Amino acid sequence: MRALAWNWMTRAGVISVMLLTGRDVSAQIDLSGQWANRLHEDQVWRGPGQEIGEFTGLPINAEARMKAESWTASVYTLLERQCIPFSADMGYTIGNMRIWEEKDSVSQEVIAWHQHNEWQAQERTIWMDGRPHPPDWAPHTWQGFSTGTWDGDTLVVTTTHLKMAYLERNGVPRSDKARLVEHYMRHGTVLTIVQEVSDPVYTTEPFLRTRNFVWAANQELNAYPCRPTVEIVRPKHEVPHFLPGTNPDLNAAAKRFKVPVIALPGGAETMYPEFQLKLRQP
């Protein structure tokens, strides 16, 4: 009887603590460790890269399309552009990463998750202590300001204050007013991250992508030093670009893949299966 009473009191105490803290500890999962990127999804875009003017499946508007059609990869030969890192919404395109937790020394609660991405050595902090996001006028960074909450066993991360960057690697822009919402879901040794990018400047609907990682206990991340160097001597103040309507490579993907030209410019309708009907009768 004493044993039964003690077990009951112990269970009651644990339940009381959980109710007082207001969080389901058992539902939270451990994200810490070394994670190896898997490139099988969207491999063509993440590896060799998409063609110039290939915007299919991107919910961009006319402003974004015009800016992307004026872009050229030669812009990365400029000294100030050579070491620009991927922002948080593009950081999982390539490269492995390490995740570790930061705990409060008294309560032992996780107050932050930290990430180190091997590609371009970017580090990111996801605050878990309930702090608010900074005001709109606060500085923007490549990784932005991130806060997280648990929804069952899924970590939901909201990121603001991102610097203006690219939605994809062929010049599709993403403004500094964008909001990134991510869902981290772990299934055994597989970590899936679902990203939703909402940009009131350059997109008409949220853009979704997923990235997968596999736990790699013995993985070692490489350093990523970056030192700009003069690759091409250009006239002072020249920035490589195309004037609107002058980019000769915009139809390269249509010729290469033998698809109608209307498949390339993107827009929200190209994200949905019904767009195939339009391609059959261009």
C-alpha positions in Angstrom: 0.0 0.0 0.0 2.8 2.4 0.8 4.4 1.7 -2.6 1.1 2.4 -4.3 0.6 5.6 -2.4 4.1 6.8 -3.2 3.7 6.0 -6.9 0.4 7.9 -6.9 1.9 10.9 -5.1 4.9 10.9 -7.5 2.7 10.8 -10.6 0.5 13.6 -9.1 3.5 15.7 -8.5 4.8 15.3 -12.0 1.4 16.2 -13.4 1.1 19.2 -11.1 4.5 20.5 -12.4 3.5 20.1 -16.0 0.2 22.0 -15.4 2.1 24.8 -13.6 4.6 25.2 -16.3 1.9 25.2 -19.0 3.9 23.0 -21.4 3.9 19.4 -22.5 7.5 18.4 -22.0 6.9 14.9 -23.4 5.8 16.3 -26.7 9.0 18.2 -27.4 11.7 16.5 -29.4 15.5 16.8 -29.4 16.9 18.6 -32.4 20.5 18.7 -31.3 23.3 17.0 -33.2 24.9 16.9 -36.6 22.6 16.9 -39.6 23.6 16.0 -43.2 21.7 17.7 -46.0 19.9 15.5 -48.6 19.8 17.1 -52.1 17.4 14.7 -53.8 14.4 17.1 -53.6 14.6 19.9 -56.2 18.1 18.6 -57.0 18.3 20.4 -60.4 17.6 23.8 -58.9 19.7 23.2 -55.8 22.6 21.6 -57.8 23.4 23.0 -61.2 20.7 25.7 -60.8 17.7 26.7 -62.7 17.9 28.4 -66.1 17.7 32.2 -66.5 14.1 33.2 -66.7 12.8 29.8 -65.4 10.4 31.0 -62.7 7.8 28.1 -62.9 6.2 27.3 -59.6 7.1 30.7 -58.0 4.2 32.9 -56.9 6.0 36.1 -58.1 4.3 39.3 -59.3 5.2 41.6 -62.3 7.7 43.6 -60.2 9.7 40.5 -59.2 9.6 39.2 -62.7 11.0 42.4 -64.2 13.8 42.5 -61.6 14.7 38.8 -62.1 14.8 39.2 -65.9 17.3 42.0 -65.5 19.6 39.9 -63.4 22.9 38.2 -64.5 25.1 35.9 -62.6 28.1 38.2 -63.4 27.0 40.4 -60.5 28.8 37.9 -58.2 32.1 39.0 -59.7 31.8 42.3 -57.8 34.0 42.3 -54.7 31.1 43.4 -52.4 29.0 40.5 -53.7 31.4 37.6 -53.6 31.0 36.7 -49.9 27.3 37.5 -49.4 25.8 34.4 -47.6 22.5 32.7 -48.1 19.7 34.2 -45.9 17.7 32.0 -43.5 15.1 31.1 -46.2 17.8 29.9 -48.6 20.3 28.6 -46.0 19.2 24.9 -46.4 19.7 24.8 -50.1 23.1 23.1 -49.8 25.4 22.4 -46.9 25.3 20.4 -43.7 24.5 21.9 -40.2 24.8 21.4 -36.5 22.1 22.3 -34.0 22.6 22.7 -30.2 20.5 23.9 -27.4 21.0 26.7 -24.8 19.5 26.1 -21.4 18.8 28.4 -18.5 21.2 27.3 -15.7 18.5 27.6 -13.0 15.3 26.3 -14.6 17.0 24.0 -17.1 14.5 25.1 -19.7 15.6 25.5 -23.3 15.8 29.3 -24.0 17.3 29.0 -27.5 18.3 26.7 -30.3 21.4 27.5 -32.2 22.4 26.5 -35.8 25.7 26.5 -37.6 25.4 26.0 -41.4 28.4 24.7 -43.1 27.7 26.6 -46.3 29.1 30.1 -45.8 29.4 29.5 -42.1 26.2 31.1 -41.1 25.0 30.9 -37.5 21.4 31.4 -36.4 19.6 31.7 -33.1 16.0 30.7 -32.5 14.8 32.2 -29.2 12.4 30.1 -27.1 12.0 32.3 -24.1 8.9 34.2 -25.4 10.7 37.5 -26.2 9.0 39.7 -28.8 10.3 40.5 -32.2 12.0 43.9 -32.6 10.3 46.9 -34.1 10.2 47.3 -37.9 13.0 49.9 -37.9 15.5 47.5 -36.1 18.5 46.3 -38.1 18.0 43.5 -40.6 20.5 40.7 -41.0 21.0 37.7 -43.3 19.5 35.3 -40.7 16.9 37.7 -39.3 15.3 37.5 -35.9 13.8 34.1 -35.1 11.4 32.9 -32.3 10.1 29.4 -31.8 7.2 27.7 -30.0 6.2 24.0 -29.8 3.1 22.7 -31.4 3.0 19.2 -30.1 6.3 17.6 -31.3 6.7 20.2 -34.1 8.9 23.3 -33.6 7.3 26.3 -35.3 9.8 29.1 -36.0 8.9 32.6 -37.1 11.6 34.8 -38.6 11.4 38.6 -39.4 14.0 41.3 -40.1 15.7 39.5 -43.0 17.8 41.5 -45.4 16.7 41.7 -49.0 17.9 38.6 -50.8 16.9 36.1 -53.4 13.9 33.7 -53.4 15.8 31.5 -55.8 19.3 31.5 -57.3 18.5 32.9 -60.7 17.8 36.4 -59.6 14.2 36.1 -58.3 14.1 38.8 -55.5 12.8 38.6 -52.0 12.2 41.9 -50.1 13.3 42.8 -46.6 9.6 42.9 -45.5 9.2 39.1 -46.0 8.1 36.8 -43.1 9.5 33.3 -42.8 7.5 30.6 -40.9 9.1 27.1 -40.5 8.0 23.8 -39.1 10.8 21.5 -37.8 9.6 17.8 -37.7 11.8 14.9 -36.7 11.0 11.3 -37.5 13.7 9.2 -36.1 16.9 10.1 -37.8 15.2 12.3 -40.4 14.6 16.0 -39.9 12.2 17.7 -42.3 11.9 21.5 -42.4 8.9 23.1 -44.1 9.4 26.7 -45.0 6.7 29.3 -45.9 7.9 32.6 -47.2 5.4 35.5 -47.4 6.6 38.6 -49.1 4.1 41.5 -49.6 6.4 43.2 -52.1 7.3 40.5 -54.6 4.9 37.6 -54.2 1.1 37.3 -54.4 0.9 34.1 -52.3 3.1 32.3 -49.8 5.9 30.3 -51.3 6.5 26.8 -49.7 9.5 24.6 -49.9 10.7 21.6 -47.9 14.2 20.4 -47.0 15.4 17.1 -45.5 18.3 16.3 -43.3 19.6 13.0 -41.9 21.2 12.6 -38.4 25.0 12.1 -38.8 26.7 11.4 -35.5 30.3 11.4 -36.8 29.9 14.3 -39.2 32.5 17.1 -39.0 31.6 20.5 -40.5 34.2 22.2 -42.7 35.3 25.8 -42.3 34.2 28.3 -45.0 36.7 31.2 -45.3 35.8 33.7 -47.9 38.2 36.3 -49.3 37.0 38.6 -52.1 39.3 38.8 -55.1 39.3 40.8 -58.4 38.0 38.4 -61.0 37.1 40.8 -63.8 38.4 44.4 -64.2 35.3 46.6 -64.7 34.7 50.3 -65.2 34.2 52.1 -61.9 30.6 51.9 -60.5 29.5 49.3 -63.2 27.0 46.7 -61.9 26.3 43.8 -64.4 22.7 43.7 -65.4 20.3 43.7 -68.4 18.0 46.5 -69.3 14.3 45.4 -69.4 13.6 43.3 -72.5 17.3 42.9 -73.5 18.2 39.6 -71.7 18.9 37.1 -74.5 18.7 34.1 -72.3 15.1 34.3 -71.0 13.8 31.6 -73.4 16.8 29.2 -72.8 14.7 26.9 -70.6 11.9 26.7 -73.2 14.4 25.6 -75.9 16.2 23.2 -73.6 13.2 21.4 -72.1 10.9 21.9 -75.2 8.1 23.5 -73.3 5.8 26.4 -74.2 7.3 29.8 -73.3 4.2 30.6 -71.1 5.5 27.9 -68.7 8.5 30.0 -67.7 7.5 33.4 -66.3 6.0 32.0 -63.1 3.1 33.4 -61.1 0.8 31.8 -58.5 -1.1 29.8 -61.2 2.1 27.9 -62.1 2.2 26.4 -58.6 -1.0 24.3 -59.1 -1.7 21.1 -61.1 -4.4 22.9 -63.1 -1.7 24.9 -64.9 -0.9 21.7 -67.0 -4.2 22.2 -68.8 -3.1 25.6 -70.0 0.2 24.2 -71.2 -1.6 21.8 -73.4 -3.4 24.7 -75.2 -0.9 27.5 -74.9 
